[in-house]
Amino acid sequence: MSTDFVVFISHRTLFTALFILLPILGSALVVGLMVGLFQAVTSIQEITLTFIPKIAIVGLVLLLLIPWMLDLVIGFNLLIFDQIVQLGR
């Protein structure tokens, strides 16, 4: 196993994880900022107000993007399995 191979697999692993997590974390960040801005404008200091919108939006994003995420994970797994077969030769 060469250094280039390890770097390639590490690169693909990190980018696959990033592509899967970015929509989820990005939507939670945007909703959190919007709720925080709303709280600052209206002077509502309810701590639990941010949780319900975040949970709802993250659930909706997961529901809408799960086929795309599964395609990414399946493609990554196929790449790993192909690399395992080639290493065994």
C-alpha positions in Angstrom: 0.0 0.0 0.0 1.6 3.3 -1.1 1.3 6.7 0.4 -0.6 8.0 -2.7 -3.2 5.3 -2.1 -3.7 6.3 1.5 -3.9 10.0 0.6 -6.5 9.2 -2.1 -8.7 7.1 0.2 -8.4 9.7 3.0 -9.3 12.5 0.5 -12.3 10.6 -0.8 -13.5 9.8 2.7 -13.3 13.4 4.0 -15.0 14.8 1.0 -17.8 12.2 1.0 -18.4 13.0 4.7 -18.3 16.8 4.0 -20.8 16.5 1.1 -23.1 14.5 3.3 -22.9 16.7 6.3 -22.8 20.1 4.7 -26.5 20.4 3.8 -27.6 19.3 7.2 -25.2 21.5 9.2 -25.8 24.4 6.8 -29.5 24.4 7.1 -29.2 24.2 10.9 -26.8 27.1 10.9 -29.1 29.3 8.7 -32.2 28.5 10.8 -30.3 29.2 14.0 -29.1 32.5 12.7 -32.6 33.5 11.6 -34.1 32.5 15.0 -31.3 34.4 16.8 -32.0 37.5 14.7 -35.7 37.1 15.4 -35.0 36.9 19.1 -32.7 39.9 19.1 -35.3 42.0 17.2 -38.2 41.0 19.4 -36.3 40.8 22.7 -37.6 37.3 23.3 -35.0 35.5 25.4 -36.5 32.0 25.3 -33.6 29.5 25.2 -35.7 26.5 23.9 -37.1 28.5 20.9 -34.3 27.5 18.6 -34.6 23.8 19.0 -38.0 23.2 17.3 -37.2 25.0 14.1 -33.8 23.4 13.8 -35.1 19.9 14.4 -37.9 20.5 11.8 -35.6 21.9 9.1 -32.9 19.2 9.7 -35.6 16.5 9.5 -37.0 18.1 6.3 -33.5 18.3 4.7 -32.8 14.7 5.6 -36.1 13.6 4.2 -35.5 15.4 0.9 -31.8 14.6 0.4 -31.6 11.0 1.7 -31.6 9.5 -1.9 -28.7 11.8 -2.9 -26.8 11.0 0.3 -27.4 7.3 -0.2 -26.0 7.6 -3.8 -22.9 9.2 -2.4 -22.4 6.5 0.2 -23.0 3.7 -2.2 -20.6 5.2 -4.7 -18.0 5.5 -2.0 -18.5 2.0 -0.8 -18.2 0.6 -4.4 -14.9 2.6 -4.8 -13.6 1.1 -1.5 -14.6 -2.4 -2.5 -12.9 -2.0 -5.9 -9.8 -0.8 -4.2 -9.9 -3.8 -1.8 -10.1 -6.2 -4.8 -7.2 -4.5 -6.6 -5.1 -4.7 -3.4 -5.8 -8.4 -3.2 -4.3 -9.1 -6.6 
